[in-house]
């Protein structure tokens, strides 16, 4: 359950940040936010935090892409 909340927060933050930087940088921003969330929020080894943080960022990026596709129709 906590992963779902983190992904939603990363997606929301990336949507907010999108107002200030070009959209082409949003994938990088989501991965960086995911890694930061993994490092500071999860209680694992550092290697696992980095791995899970990257997965969280990629999940948020996928959620961002899905919302972008559904709103274009």
Kinemage of the C-alpha trace (Angstrom):
@kinemage 1
@onewidth
@group {chain A} dominant
@subgroup {mainchain}
@vectorlist {calphas} color= white
{ca unk a 1} P 0.000 0.000 0.000
{ca unk a 2} L 2.783 2.456 0.787
{ca unk a 3} L 4.272 1.984 -2.692
{ca unk a 4} L 0.980 3.070 -4.251
{ca unk a 5} L 0.944 6.228 -2.177
{ca unk a 6} L 4.567 7.018 -3.043
{ca unk a 7} L 3.907 6.534 -6.773
{ca unk a 8} L 0.867 8.820 -6.573
{ca unk a 9} L 2.897 11.461 -4.740
{ca unk a 10} L 5.716 11.272 -7.301
{ca unk a 11} L 3.186 11.601 -10.124
{ca unk a 12} L 1.597 14.621 -8.468
{ca unk a 13} L 4.953 16.269 -7.846
{ca unk a 14} L 6.033 15.683 -11.427
{ca unk a 15} L 2.799 17.257 -12.674
{ca unk a 16} L 3.510 20.284 -10.475
{ca unk a 17} L 7.128 20.512 -11.634
{ca unk a 18} L 5.984 20.244 -15.255
{ca unk a 19} L 4.760 23.843 -14.995
{ca unk a 20} L 8.327 25.029 -14.477
{ca unk a 21} L 10.462 22.809 -16.716
{ca unk a 22} L 9.956 21.409 -20.238
{ca unk a 23} L 7.945 18.183 -20.490
{ca unk a 24} L 10.847 16.321 -22.061
{ca unk a 25} L 12.622 16.341 -18.676
{ca unk a 26} L 9.704 14.868 -16.704
{ca unk a 27} L 10.893 11.232 -17.073
{ca unk a 28} L 14.244 12.163 -15.527
{ca unk a 29} L 12.495 14.099 -12.760
{ca unk a 30} L 10.224 11.143 -11.911
{ca unk a 31} L 13.168 8.762 -11.665
{ca unk a 32} L 15.098 11.210 -9.469
{ca unk a 33} L 12.055 11.706 -7.225
{ca unk a 34} L 11.614 7.939 -7.026
{ca unk a 35} L 15.229 7.399 -6.023
{ca unk a 36} L 14.975 10.139 -3.389
{ca unk a 37} L 11.765 8.599 -2.044
{ca unk a 38} L 13.458 5.203 -1.928
{ca unk a 39} L 16.458 6.554 -0.065
{ca unk a 40} L 14.581 8.621 2.507
{ca unk a 41} L 11.325 6.720 2.970
{ca unk a 42} L 12.036 2.999 2.677
{ca unk a 43} L 13.681 0.964 5.412
{ca unk a 44} L 15.963 -1.344 3.440
{ca unk a 45} L 19.641 -1.637 2.534
{ca unk a 46} L 21.001 1.178 0.374
{ca unk a 47} L 21.181 -1.028 -2.714
{ca unk a 48} L 17.560 -2.089 -2.253
{ca unk a 49} L 16.471 1.517 -1.625
{ca unk a 50} L 18.066 2.606 -4.904
{ca unk a 51} L 16.491 -0.288 -6.788
{ca unk a 52} L 13.030 0.223 -5.324
{ca unk a 53} L 13.317 3.988 -5.745
{ca unk a 54} L 14.096 3.541 -9.433
{ca unk a 55} L 11.126 1.184 -9.753
{ca unk a 56} L 8.894 3.743 -8.026
{ca unk a 57} L 10.073 6.464 -10.404
{ca unk a 58} L 9.491 4.263 -13.438
{ca unk a 59} L 6.036 3.353 -12.139
{ca unk a 60} L 5.193 7.022 -11.687
{ca unk a 61} L 6.450 7.727 -15.197
{ca unk a 62} L 4.180 5.002 -16.543
{ca unk a 63} L 1.242 6.474 -14.653
{ca unk a 64} L 2.121 9.888 -16.111
{ca unk a 65} L 2.174 8.430 -19.631
{ca unk a 66} L -1.181 6.702 -19.133
{ca unk a 67} L -2.834 9.910 -17.950
{ca unk a 68} L -1.279 11.801 -20.855
{ca unk a 69} L -2.666 9.311 -23.399
{ca unk a 70} L -6.168 9.220 -21.888
{ca unk a 71} L -6.457 13.009 -21.749
{ca unk a 72} L -5.451 13.439 -25.424
{ca unk a 73} L -8.528 11.568 -26.686
